[in-house]
Amino acid sequence: MEKILITGATGNVGLATLKLLESKNYPGVEVVAAVRDIERAKKIEGIANCNFCQFEFDEPTTYDKALEGVTRIVLIRPNQVSDVSKYIFPFLAKAEQTGVKHIVFISIVGAERNRIYANHRTENHFKKLNIPSTILRPSLYMQNLSTLHRHDIQYHDKINIPGGTGLVNYIDVRDVAEAIVTVLMNSGHENQAYDITGPEVMDFYQIAKIFSTELEREIKYTRPSAIRFVRQKLVDKKQLLYVLTLSLLYNAVRSGKMNYTNDVFRNITGHDPRHLADFVHEYREYWLKTDQKKKSVSLKKRLYRLHK
């Protein structure tokens, strides 16, 4: 019997991983979502019938119950937990004591060489543990465009990202989830670290063009400074640590450090990751204006009547 614990189970990556594991329904495998608020988590579409446990990194009293019988962990550090030595390391020590056999840690692109990132310290800490681990370092998430940057695109027709003229690659969190499940459920990935990227690189002017074509209105790339970006996101009441981390990632874009792709995802899963244009097409209604949504609904109704 395998018991998998997913921390950060209601976030972008955690939720995608939870849904994928649940859909695969591996025999002899129990999946548990570690969440702060179980009742709130149960209201999320598609996971109402999952197994939940109440868990908080900053509440060590929740560790024992959450780790009871757990053999594998998908470790996703919440953005608000920056003091990893105080909150993440004790949890890992408890996991080691309880006999966890494998941990898949979701880090961040460039964390292995940038000491500023909390994930850098966490990655190094795994070297001190006796638990086999796999570290995944995804590139930027496509879902950032439909969450953090959605308002700017939908209501102001702009991509307000401090990426300069640098090239970037994006990956869908559903592809990240597939990579997680693959390395989690198949042997041979223990004590490995993988950078996983999307299939292409482009600058934000090209990305704005993709949005303009799909949404049928002009979306402009504003190319703000990093300071202006941080200030605006704080005004929008986004979490400071999350905004600062994103700012550092976009600085890597400006300096040319994300101008690459690799075949790691294909090697792990056997197929290519999703393209950004396909993602924008699939989720286009996220960025439609109100009048466009009304036209879209009206069109769907007409098409339905024609094919009825």
C-alpha contacts under 8 A as a table, 3 or more apart, distances in Angstrom:
res1	aa1	res2	aa2	distance
1	M	28	G	5.04
1	M	29	V	5.98
1	M	30	E	7.72
2	E	28	G	6.25
2	E	29	V	4.73
2	E	30	E	6.22
2	E	70	V	7.25
2	E	71	T	5.86
2	E	72	R	7.38
3	K	29	V	5.76
3	K	30	E	4.70
3	K	31	V	5.90
3	K	32	V	7.39
3	K	69	G	6.53
3	K	70	V	4.75
3	K	71	T	5.32
3	K	72	R	6.35
4	I	29	V	7.36
4	I	30	E	6.16
4	I	31	V	4.82
4	I	32	V	6.06
4	I	70	V	5.91
4	I	71	T	6.23
4	I	72	R	4.80
4	I	73	I	5.52
4	I	74	V	7.38
5	L	31	V	6.17
5	L	32	V	4.93
5	L	33	A	6.07
5	L	34	A	6.66
5	L	66	A	7.71
5	L	67	L	7.55
5	L	70	V	6.47
5	L	72	R	6.41
5	L	73	I	4.80
5	L	74	V	6.22
6	I	9	A	5.55
6	I	14	G	6.74
6	I	18	L	7.31
6	I	31	V	7.63
6	I	32	V	6.29
6	I	33	A	5.11
6	I	34	A	5.78
6	I	73	I	5.93
6	I	74	V	4.76
6	I	75	L	6.36
6	I	76	I	7.60
7	T	14	G	7.02
7	T	33	A	6.54
7	T	34	A	4.97
7	T	35	V	6.96
7	T	73	I	7.76
7	T	74	V	6.36
7	T	75	L	5.48
7	T	76	I	5.55
7	T	77	R	7.49
8	G	11	G	5.63
8	G	14	G	5.49
8	G	15	L	7.90
8	G	33	A	7.91
8	G	34	A	6.67
8	G	35	V	6.60
8	G	75	L	7.61
8	G	76	I	5.48
8	G	77	R	6.79
8	G	78	P	6.28
9	A	13	V	7.65
9	A	14	G	4.08
9	A	15	L	5.07
9	A	17	T	7.87
9	A	18	L	6.64
9	A	33	A	5.41
9	A	34	A	6.09
9	A	35	V	6.39
10	T	14	G	5.75
10	T	15	L	4.80
10	T	35	V	7.17
10	T	41	A	6.90
11	G	14	G	5.17
11	G	15	L	5.54
12	N	15	L	5.58
12	N	16	A	6.37
12	N	143	Q	7.58
12	N	173	V	6.67
13	V	16	A	5.22
13	V	17	T	6.10
13	V	173	V	5.46
13	V	174	R	7.35
13	V	176	V	7.02
13	V	177	A	6.28
14	G	17	T	5.10
14	G	18	L	6.02
14	G	76	I	7.13
14	G	177	A	7.67
15	L	18	L	5.02
15	L	19	K	6.13
16	A	19	K	5.26
16	A	20	L	6.16
16	A	173	V	6.74
16	A	174	R	5.67
16	A	177	A	5.76
17	T	20	L	5.12
17	T	21	L	6.13
17	T	174	R	7.43
17	T	177	A	4.53
17	T	178	E	7.16
17	T	180	I	7.21
17	T	181	V	7.04
18	L	21	L	5.29
18	L	22	E	6.10
18	L	31	V	7.66
18	L	33	A	7.28
19	K	22	E	5.09
19	K	23	S	6.05
19	K	46	G	7.18
19	K	47	I	6.95
20	L	23	S	5.09
20	L	24	K	6.26
20	L	177	A	7.16
20	L	178	E	7.35
20	L	181	V	7.80
21	L	24	K	5.24
21	L	25	N	6.40
21	L	26	Y	7.56
21	L	31	V	7.39
21	L	181	V	6.99
22	E	25	N	5.26
22	E	31	V	7.35
22	E	50	C	7.81
25	N	29	V	7.56
26	Y	29	V	5.54
31	V	50	C	7.70
31	V	51	N	6.67
32	V	50	C	7.16
32	V	51	N	4.94
32	V	52	F	5.40
32	V	53	C	6.83
33	A	50	C	7.37
33	A	51	N	6.20
33	A	52	F	4.75
33	A	53	C	6.24
34	A	52	F	5.99
34	A	53	C	5.07
34	A	54	Q	5.95
34	A	55	F	5.37
34	A	66	A	7.05
35	V	38	I	6.16
35	V	41	A	7.22
35	V	52	F	6.99
35	V	53	C	6.32
35	V	54	Q	5.32
35	V	55	F	5.32
35	V	56	E	7.15
36	R	54	Q	5.49
36	R	55	F	5.39
36	R	56	E	5.88
37	D	40	R	5.43
37	D	41	A	6.21
37	D	54	Q	6.57
38	I	41	A	5.02
38	I	42	K	6.21
38	I	52	F	6.42
38	I	53	C	7.01
38	I	54	Q	6.33
39	E	42	K	5.22
39	E	43	K	6.89
40	R	43	K	5.47
40	R	44	I	7.35
41	A	44	I	5.54
41	A	47	I	7.80
41	A	48	A	7.51
42	K	45	E	7.90
42	K	47	I	6.42
42	K	48	A	4.44
42	K	49	N	7.46
42	K	50	C	7.98
43	K	47	I	7.86
43	K	48	A	6.27
44	I	47	I	6.13
44	I	48	A	6.60
45	E	48	A	6.75
46	G	49	N	7.93
47	I	50	C	5.30
53	C	65	K	7.80
53	C	66	A	6.06
54	Q	62	T	6.94
54	Q	66	A	7.22
55	F	59	E	7.47
55	F	62	T	5.31
55	F	63	Y	6.96
55	F	66	A	6.53
56	E	59	E	5.17
56	E	60	P	7.45
56	E	62	T	6.52
56	E	63	Y	7.98
57	F	60	P	6.59
57	F	63	Y	7.95
57	F	81	V	7.77
57	F	87	Y	5.47
57	F	88	I	6.60
57	F	91	F	7.17
58	D	87	Y	5.61
59	E	62	T	5.84
59	E	63	Y	7.63
60	P	63	Y	5.34
60	P	90	P	7.94
60	P	91	F	7.42
61	T	64	D	6.90
62	T	65	K	5.92
62	T	66	A	6.29
63	Y	66	A	5.23
63	Y	67	L	6.05
63	Y	91	F	6.74
63	Y	94	K	7.34
64	D	67	L	5.30
64	D	68	E	6.09
64	D	94	K	7.76
65	K	68	E	5.27
66	A	70	V	7.92
67	L	70	V	5.17
67	L	95	A	6.76
67	L	98	T	7.25
68	E	98	T	7.72
69	G	98	T	7.93
70	V	73	I	7.42
70	V	98	T	7.99
70	V	100	V	6.20
71	T	99	G	6.96
71	T	100	V	4.46
71	T	101	K	5.33
71	T	102	H	6.91
72	R	100	V	5.75
72	R	101	K	5.82
72	R	102	H	4.94
72	R	103	I	5.71
72	R	104	V	8.00
72	R	184	L	7.78
73	I	100	V	7.59
73	I	102	H	6.54
73	I	103	I	4.72
73	I	104	V	6.25
74	V	103	I	5.94
74	V	104	V	4.91
74	V	105	F	6.10
74	V	106	I	7.59
74	V	180	I	7.83
75	L	103	I	6.77
75	L	104	V	6.02
75	L	105	F	4.75
75	L	106	I	6.26
76	I	105	F	6.34
76	I	106	I	5.47
76	I	107	S	7.68
77	R	81	V	6.73
77	R	88	I	7.91
77	R	106	I	7.69
78	P	81	V	5.48
79	N	82	S	6.91
79	N	241	L	6.47
79	N	242	Y	5.68
80	Q	239	Q	7.56
80	Q	241	L	6.56
80	Q	242	Y	7.52
81	V	84	V	6.75
81	V	87	Y	7.35
82	S	118	A	5.91
82	S	241	L	7.82
83	D	86	K	5.55
83	D	87	Y	6.35
83	D	88	I	7.71
83	D	118	A	7.38
84	V	87	Y	5.15
84	V	88	I	4.61
84	V	89	F	6.10
84	V	118	A	6.62
84	V	121	R	7.50
84	V	122	T	6.82
85	S	88	I	6.03
85	S	89	F	5.12
85	S	90	P	7.36
86	K	89	F	6.49
86	K	90	P	6.78
87	Y	90	P	5.94
87	Y	91	F	6.67
88	I	91	F	5.25
88	I	92	L	6.32
88	I	122	T	7.75
89	F	92	L	5.03
89	F	93	A	6.16
89	F	122	T	7.71
89	F	125	H	7.64
90	P	93	A	4.95
90	P	94	K	6.24
91	F	94	K	5.11
91	F	95	A	6.22
92	L	95	A	4.88
92	L	96	E	6.15
93	A	96	E	5.07
93	A	97	Q	6.31
93	A	129	L	7.92
94	K	97	Q	5.01
94	K	98	T	6.26
95	A	98	T	5.21
95	A	99	G	6.46
95	A	100	V	5.60
96	E	99	G	5.41
96	E	100	V	5.88
96	E	129	L	7.36
96	E	130	N	6.98
96	E	131	I	6.40
97	Q	100	V	7.79
100	V	103	I	7.67
100	V	131	I	6.88
101	K	131	I	5.99
101	K	132	P	6.56
102	H	131	I	5.96
102	H	132	P	5.03
102	H	133	S	5.51
102	H	134	T	7.84
102	H	184	L	7.75
102	H	190	E	7.39
103	I	131	I	7.15
103	I	132	P	6.55
103	I	133	S	4.70
103	I	134	T	6.37
103	I	184	L	7.92
104	V	133	S	5.68
104	V	134	T	4.74
104	V	135	I	5.92
104	V	136	L	7.37
104	V	180	I	7.03
104	V	183	V	7.77
104	V	184	L	6.67
105	F	133	S	7.20
105	F	134	T	6.17
105	F	135	I	4.91
105	F	136	L	6.26
106	I	135	I	6.14
106	I	136	L	5.10
106	I	137	R	6.33
106	I	138	P	7.77
107	S	111	A	6.91
107	S	119	N	5.74
107	S	123	E	7.71
107	S	135	I	6.55
107	S	136	L	5.75
107	S	137	R	4.89
107	S	138	P	7.24
108	I	111	A	5.54
108	I	119	N	6.98
108	I	136	L	7.51
108	I	137	R	4.54
108	I	138	P	5.76
108	I	139	S	6.97
109	V	137	R	4.78
109	V	138	P	5.56
109	V	139	S	5.31
109	V	140	L	7.76
109	V	195	D	6.76
110	G	113	R	5.81
110	G	114	N	6.32
110	G	137	R	7.52
111	A	114	N	5.19
111	A	115	R	7.26
111	A	117	Y	6.09
111	A	119	N	6.02
111	A	120	H	4.88
111	A	137	R	7.68
112	E	115	R	7.69
112	E	120	H	5.44
112	E	123	E	7.19
113	R	120	H	7.37
114	N	117	Y	6.09
114	N	120	H	6.54
115	R	118	A	7.53
115	R	120	H	5.69
115	R	121	R	7.14
116	I	120	H	7.38
117	Y	120	H	5.28
117	Y	121	R	7.29
117	Y	245	T	7.59
118	A	121	R	5.48
118	A	122	T	6.53
119	N	122	T	4.87
119	N	123	E	5.99
120	H	123	E	5.21
120	H	124	N	6.39
121	R	124	N	5.21
121	R	125	H	6.18
122	T	125	H	4.98
122	T	126	F	6.64
123	E	126	F	5.56
123	E	127	K	7.53
123	E	135	I	7.46
124	N	127	K	5.64
124	N	128	K	7.65
125	H	128	K	5.46
125	H	129	L	7.04
126	F	129	L	5.20
126	F	131	I	7.74
126	F	133	S	7.17
132	P	190	E	5.43
132	P	191	N	5.54
133	S	190	E	5.33
133	S	191	N	4.86
133	S	192	Q	7.05
134	T	183	V	7.55
134	T	189	H	6.31
134	T	190	E	5.39
134	T	191	N	5.27
134	T	192	Q	5.05
134	T	193	A	5.74
134	T	194	Y	7.88
135	I	191	N	7.75
135	I	192	Q	6.36
135	I	193	A	4.45
135	I	194	Y	6.19
136	L	180	I	7.75
136	L	193	A	5.88
136	L	194	Y	4.98
136	L	195	D	6.01
136	L	196	I	7.04
137	R	193	A	7.62
137	R	194	Y	6.05
137	R	195	D	4.59
137	R	196	I	6.05
138	P	141	Y	7.70
138	P	171	I	7.22
138	P	176	V	6.95
138	P	195	D	5.86
138	P	196	I	4.80
138	P	197	T	6.02
139	S	169	N	6.62
139	S	170	Y	5.94
139	S	171	I	6.19
139	S	195	D	7.57
139	S	196	I	6.42
139	S	197	T	5.28
139	S	198	G	7.28
140	L	144	N	7.76
140	L	169	N	6.74
140	L	170	Y	4.86
140	L	171	I	6.13
141	Y	144	N	5.59
141	Y	145	L	7.90
141	Y	170	Y	5.49
141	Y	171	I	5.09
141	Y	172	D	5.66
141	Y	173	V	6.13
142	M	145	L	5.72
142	M	146	S	7.41
142	M	170	Y	5.45
142	M	171	I	5.56
142	M	172	D	5.10
142	M	173	V	7.15
142	M	276	L	7.03
142	M	279	F	7.52
143	Q	146	S	5.05
143	Q	147	T	6.15
143	Q	172	D	6.68
143	Q	173	V	6.94
144	N	147	T	5.11
144	N	148	L	5.22
144	N	149	H	6.26
144	N	150	R	7.90
145	L	148	L	6.20
145	L	149	H	4.84
145	L	150	R	5.67
146	S	149	H	6.18
146	S	150	R	4.69
146	S	283	Y	7.97
146	S	286	Y	6.52
146	S	287	W	7.56
147	T	150	R	5.12
147	T	151	H	7.86
148	L	151	H	7.51
149	H	152	D	5.67
149	H	153	I	6.55
149	H	159	I	7.14
149	H	160	N	7.36
150	R	153	I	5.30
150	R	154	Q	5.92
150	R	286	Y	7.28
150	R	287	W	6.46
151	H	154	Q	5.18
151	H	155	Y	5.72
151	H	156	H	7.30
151	H	287	W	7.86
152	D	155	Y	5.67
152	D	156	H	4.98
152	D	157	D	6.29
152	D	158	K	5.59
152	D	159	I	6.37
152	D	160	N	6.80
153	I	156	H	5.66
153	I	157	D	4.58
153	I	158	K	4.91
153	I	159	I	5.88
153	I	219	I	7.00
153	I	287	W	6.27
154	Q	157	D	5.98
154	Q	286	Y	7.49
154	Q	287	W	4.33
154	Q	288	L	5.94
154	Q	289	K	6.05
155	Y	287	W	8.00
155	Y	289	K	6.87
157	D	218	E	6.75
157	D	219	I	4.65
157	D	220	K	6.30
158	K	208	A	7.83
158	K	219	I	5.13
158	K	220	K	4.61
158	K	221	Y	5.61
158	K	222	T	6.45
159	I	204	F	7.83
159	I	208	A	6.83
159	I	219	I	7.10
159	I	220	K	6.12
159	I	221	Y	4.73
159	I	222	T	6.14
159	I	223	R	7.90
160	N	221	Y	6.41
160	N	222	T	5.49
160	N	223	R	6.41
160	N	224	P	6.35
160	N	229	F	7.26
161	I	221	Y	7.70
161	I	222	T	7.34
161	I	223	R	6.10
161	I	224	P	6.29
161	I	229	F	6.81
161	I	250	Y	7.54
162	P	223	R	5.47
162	P	224	P	5.01
162	P	225	S	5.42
162	P	226	A	5.35
162	P	229	F	6.51
162	P	247	S	7.35
162	P	250	Y	6.01
162	P	251	N	7.38
162	P	254	R	7.79
163	G	166	G	5.94
163	G	204	F	7.20
163	G	223	R	6.56
163	G	224	P	7.96
163	G	250	Y	5.14
163	G	251	N	6.60
163	G	253	V	5.60
163	G	254	R	5.06
164	G	223	R	5.65
164	G	224	P	7.74
164	G	253	V	7.64
164	G	254	R	5.21
165	T	203	D	6.18
165	T	204	F	7.26
165	T	254	R	6.40
166	G	203	D	5.78
166	G	204	F	7.87
166	G	253	V	5.17
166	G	254	R	4.52
166	G	255	S	6.70
166	G	256	G	5.67
166	G	259	N	7.46
167	L	201	V	5.83
167	L	202	M	4.91
167	L	203	D	4.40
167	L	204	F	7.49
167	L	253	V	6.09
167	L	254	R	7.51
167	L	256	G	6.55
167	L	258	M	6.41
167	L	259	N	5.09
168	V	201	V	5.16
168	V	202	M	5.53
168	V	203	D	6.05
168	V	204	F	7.90
168	V	253	V	5.86
168	V	258	M	5.18
168	V	259	N	5.67
168	V	260	Y	7.71
169	N	197	T	6.59
169	N	198	G	5.63
169	N	199	P	7.42
169	N	200	E	5.88
169	N	201	V	4.63
169	N	202	M	6.63
169	N	258	M	6.67
169	N	259	N	7.26
169	N	260	Y	7.35
169	N	261	T	7.18
170	Y	197	T	6.76
170	Y	198	G	5.17
170	Y	200	E	7.85
170	Y	201	V	7.85
170	Y	276	L	6.92
171	I	175	D	6.96
171	I	176	V	7.37
171	I	197	T	5.89
171	I	198	G	4.40
171	I	199	P	7.91
171	I	273	P	7.24
171	I	274	R	7.12
171	I	275	H	7.84
171	I	276	L	7.64
172	D	175	D	5.33
172	D	176	V	6.59
172	D	198	G	7.57
172	D	273	P	7.63
172	D	274	R	6.56
172	D	276	L	8.00
172	D	279	F	7.70
173	V	176	V	4.76
173	V	177	A	6.05
174	R	177	A	4.95
174	R	178	E	6.27
175	D	178	E	4.98
175	D	179	A	6.28
175	D	273	P	6.12
175	D	274	R	7.28
176	V	179	A	5.11
176	V	180	I	6.20
176	V	196	I	7.85
177	A	180	I	4.97
177	A	181	V	6.19
178	E	181	V	5.21
178	E	182	T	6.07
178	E	269	T	7.45
179	A	182	T	5.10
179	A	183	V	6.26
179	A	265	F	6.79
179	A	268	I	6.68
179	A	269	T	6.60
180	I	183	V	5.50
180	I	184	L	5.94
181	V	184	L	4.95
181	V	185	M	5.94
182	T	185	M	5.47
182	T	186	N	5.95
182	T	268	I	7.07
182	T	269	T	6.83
183	V	186	N	5.40
183	V	187	S	7.09
183	V	188	G	7.89
183	V	189	H	5.72
183	V	268	I	7.58
184	L	187	S	7.65
184	L	189	H	7.96
186	N	189	H	7.35
187	S	190	E	7.00
189	H	192	Q	5.66
194	Y	264	V	7.05
195	D	264	V	7.02
196	I	262	N	7.06
196	I	263	D	7.88
196	I	264	V	5.76
196	I	265	F	5.74
197	T	261	T	5.62
197	T	262	N	6.26
197	T	263	D	7.97
197	T	264	V	7.63
197	T	265	F	7.14
198	G	201	V	7.90
198	G	261	T	6.62
198	G	273	P	5.93
198	G	274	R	6.98
198	G	275	H	7.03
199	P	261	T	6.30
199	P	262	N	7.65
199	P	272	D	7.00
199	P	273	P	6.16
199	P	274	R	7.18
199	P	275	H	6.40
200	E	260	Y	7.86
200	E	261	T	6.39
200	E	275	H	7.44
201	V	259	N	6.27
201	V	260	Y	6.54
201	V	261	T	7.03
202	M	206	Q	6.15
202	M	207	I	6.99
203	D	206	Q	5.45
203	D	207	I	6.48
204	F	207	I	4.71
204	F	208	A	5.95
204	F	221	Y	6.37
205	Y	208	A	5.06
205	Y	209	K	6.34
205	Y	220	K	7.56
205	Y	221	Y	5.82
206	Q	209	K	5.00
206	Q	210	I	6.43
207	I	210	I	5.07
207	I	211	F	6.48
208	A	211	F	5.14
208	A	212	S	6.10
208	A	219	I	5.52
208	A	220	K	5.87
208	A	221	Y	5.96
209	K	212	S	4.89
209	K	213	T	6.10
209	K	218	E	7.84
209	K	219	I	7.00
210	I	213	T	5.32
210	I	214	E	6.19
210	I	277	A	6.26
210	I	280	V	7.77
211	F	214	E	5.14
211	F	215	L	5.78
211	F	216	E	7.97
211	F	218	E	7.91
211	F	219	I	6.35
211	F	280	V	6.95
212	S	215	L	5.35
212	S	216	E	5.54
212	S	217	R	5.17
212	S	218	E	4.78
212	S	219	I	5.08
213	T	216	E	5.23
213	T	217	R	7.10
213	T	218	E	7.90
214	E	280	V	7.25
214	E	281	H	6.35
214	E	284	R	7.12
215	L	284	R	6.83
215	L	287	W	7.56
215	L	288	L	6.70
224	P	228	R	6.20
224	P	229	F	6.27
225	S	228	R	5.22
225	S	229	F	6.20
226	A	229	F	5.03
226	A	230	V	6.20
226	A	247	S	6.28
226	A	251	N	7.75
227	I	230	V	5.26
227	I	231	R	6.10
228	R	231	R	5.14
228	R	232	Q	6.09
229	F	232	Q	5.26
229	F	233	K	6.26
229	F	247	S	7.72
230	V	233	K	5.27
230	V	234	L	6.21
230	V	243	V	6.25
230	V	244	L	6.91
230	V	247	S	7.08
231	R	234	L	5.25
231	R	235	V	6.31
232	Q	235	V	5.02
232	Q	236	D	6.26
233	K	236	D	4.79
233	K	237	K	6.35
233	K	238	K	5.57
233	K	243	V	6.87
234	L	237	K	4.84
234	L	238	K	5.39
234	L	239	Q	7.18
234	L	240	L	6.67
234	L	243	V	7.78
235	V	238	K	7.59
238	K	242	Y	7.52
238	K	243	V	6.85
239	Q	242	Y	5.38
239	Q	243	V	6.21
240	L	243	V	5.15
240	L	244	L	6.10
241	L	244	L	5.13
241	L	245	T	6.09
242	Y	245	T	5.15
242	Y	246	L	6.21
243	V	246	L	5.10
243	V	247	S	6.08
244	L	247	S	4.92
244	L	248	L	6.29
245	T	248	L	5.14
245	T	249	L	6.34
246	L	249	L	4.96
246	L	250	Y	6.13
247	S	250	Y	5.09
247	S	251	N	6.13
248	L	251	N	4.92
248	L	252	A	6.43
249	L	252	A	5.04
249	L	253	V	6.55
250	Y	253	V	4.81
250	Y	254	R	6.31
251	N	254	R	5.00
251	N	255	S	6.22
252	A	255	S	5.13
252	A	256	G	6.26
252	A	257	K	5.11
252	A	258	M	6.39
253	V	256	G	5.27
253	V	257	K	5.78
253	V	258	M	5.31
253	V	259	N	7.35
254	R	257	K	7.69
256	G	259	N	5.47
257	K	260	Y	7.78
262	N	265	F	7.72
263	D	266	R	5.29
263	D	267	N	6.07
264	V	267	N	5.00
264	V	268	I	6.11
265	F	268	I	5.15
265	F	269	T	5.98
265	F	270	G	7.64
265	F	271	H	7.42
265	F	272	D	6.78
265	F	273	P	6.81
266	R	269	T	5.28
266	R	270	G	4.81
266	R	271	H	4.70
266	R	272	D	5.14
266	R	273	P	7.28
267	N	270	G	5.63
267	N	271	H	7.63
274	R	278	D	6.92
274	R	279	F	7.16
275	H	278	D	5.39
275	H	279	F	6.49
276	L	279	F	4.99
276	L	280	V	6.22
277	A	280	V	5.16
277	A	281	H	6.19
278	D	281	H	5.06
278	D	282	E	6.09
279	F	282	E	5.10
279	F	283	Y	6.21
280	V	283	Y	5.32
280	V	284	R	5.42
281	H	284	R	5.08
283	Y	286	Y	5.77
283	Y	287	W	7.94
284	R	287	W	5.77
284	R	288	L	6.59
285	E	288	L	5.01
285	E	293	K	6.94
288	L	292	Q	5.73
288	L	293	K	5.96
289	K	292	Q	5.23
289	K	293	K	6.24
290	T	293	K	5.13
290	T	294	K	6.40
291	D	294	K	5.16
291	D	295	K	6.40
292	Q	295	K	5.11
292	Q	296	S	6.07
293	K	296	S	4.90
293	K	297	V	6.14
294	K	297	V	5.18
294	K	298	S	6.13
295	K	298	S	5.02
295	K	299	L	6.06
296	S	299	L	5.14
296	S	300	K	6.23
297	V	300	K	5.13
297	V	301	K	6.28
298	S	301	K	5.16
298	S	302	R	6.35
299	L	302	R	5.12
299	L	303	L	6.17
300	K	303	L	5.10
300	K	304	Y	6.03
301	K	304	Y	5.00
301	K	305	R	6.30
302	R	305	R	5.18
302	R	306	L	6.29
303	L	306	L	5.07
303	L	307	H	6.30
304	Y	307	H	5.31
304	Y	308	K	5.88
305	R	308	K	5.05
